[in-house]
Amino acid sequence: MGFRVTRIFLPFAIGYFLSYLYRTINAVLGPVLMEDLSLTPSEIGFLTGVFFFAFAISQIPLGLAIDRFGPRRTEGFMLFVGAAGAMIFSVAETIIGLSLGRVLIGLGVAGCLVCAFKAFALWFPTERLPFVNGCILSVGGLGAIVASSPFQRSLVEFGWPVVFVGLSIITLLAAIIILSVVPERKTMNTGTALKTQLRELGTIINSRTFWLVAPLIMTAQAAWFSHQALWLGPWLGDVAQKTPGAAADSLLIGATGMVIGFITFGFIADHLRNKGVRTNTVAAIGTGAFIIVQMLITLPIGIAAEVLCFGFGFFGSAISLFYADLTQRFPLELTGRVTTTAALLAFLGGFALNVATGLILDHWPNSMGYQIAFGGAVCLQLSSFAWFTINALKQKNQLR
């Protein structure tokens, strides 16, 4: 186990830490950029959204690359791209330059989670995957923690250009570590023709098992990505009336809740699996609670912002369990494409929701705008949750 921790888990954990840090820093950085560069809410929403768009367009080729070349070489190469993007972002002074940097960063870290999932599927026992996946996701939560109060303090101390130079160097070092430390393990899919890989991708897209959970993953993670990466920060200032420092502290509480949630839900799923409870059942319960928390954020009912942020982080972490369940329902050689196809939908949703929220706030720059944007996201999730529940019950009855 020590070999798996030091040479498999930890290198990929570094990559995913950086991925989540980059993903969530705009919640703190966004208001700073709006002030320094006079950006509008729709522009900052687009700037945040292009990161998810880059994630989305990379997912299908990423899945093919992971299953063909392995997670080590795929992530190692992509992190070089991310390092270049961070350096470009550090010197950019216009929305075009910033967007180019964010796109390259997004492309560079797009494979950090799915490469880790693939590596774990190759090296860890199947029954341990929900727990191990929960651990790597909790490391992402540490990235979100650093992206809150610590990142806000670094902005005050050094300024965002210097901070991004530092991030570029760290990302470069992460690429070198992964390429030099992680061992190779070939799968039966290595060397498979591209035509065959694409045909196998079609079996995923046409699978009823995949589409049972895909709409819920798309809508719930879109809200998770969009709100956590950007809009919770402005909401804390505009609606909850928090100062920048207090807003960053609230985001820190939310990120802490996410770390605790990943570990907790991973442990629960791992424990209940031995008792015959499916992982997606645990994921569905947690996701349902996540939707309820968003309702409470949308409605002005006076619950403390810190409590809502913690609940958002804690219960939102449950969505990731759907990925662990999916990888166990398809052959090992397809796991890279399964996770990236699901992630494609989620990141497209995150891009669309970021842009839509920015446009709404351009027209209603007050609590009403947040209620419309957040409330619309909740409605989409409720529809997907109903789809999942109805079809899951049908499948259960058919098995009886």
Secondary structure as GFF3:
##gff-version 3
##sequence-region A 1 400
A	DSSP	alpha_helix	2	4	.	.	.	ID=ss1
A	DSSP	pi_helix	5	9	.	.	.	ID=ss2
A	DSSP	alpha_helix	10	24	.	.	.	ID=ss3
A	DSSP	alpha_helix	26	37	.	.	.	ID=ss4
A	DSSP	alpha_helix	41	69	.	.	.	ID=ss5
A	DSSP	alpha_helix	71	91	.	.	.	ID=ss6
A	DSSP	alpha_helix	95	109	.	.	.	ID=ss7
A	DSSP	alpha_helix	112	123	.	.	.	ID=ss8
A	DSSP	three_ten_helix	126	128	.	.	.	ID=ss9
A	DSSP	alpha_helix	129	146	.	.	.	ID=ss10
A	DSSP	alpha_helix	149	158	.	.	.	ID=ss11
A	DSSP	alpha_helix	160	181	.	.	.	ID=ss12
A	DSSP	alpha_helix	194	205	.	.	.	ID=ss13
A	DSSP	alpha_helix	208	226	.	.	.	ID=ss14
A	DSSP	pi_helix	227	231	.	.	.	ID=ss15
A	DSSP	alpha_helix	232	238	.	.	.	ID=ss16
A	DSSP	alpha_helix	244	273	.	.	.	ID=ss17
A	DSSP	alpha_helix	279	298	.	.	.	ID=ss18
A	DSSP	alpha_helix	305	316	.	.	.	ID=ss19
A	DSSP	three_ten_helix	317	320	.	.	.	ID=ss20
A	DSSP	alpha_helix	321	327	.	.	.	ID=ss21
A	DSSP	three_ten_helix	332	334	.	.	.	ID=ss22
A	DSSP	alpha_helix	335	363	.	.	.	ID=ss23
A	DSSP	alpha_helix	367	399	.	.	.	ID=ss24
###
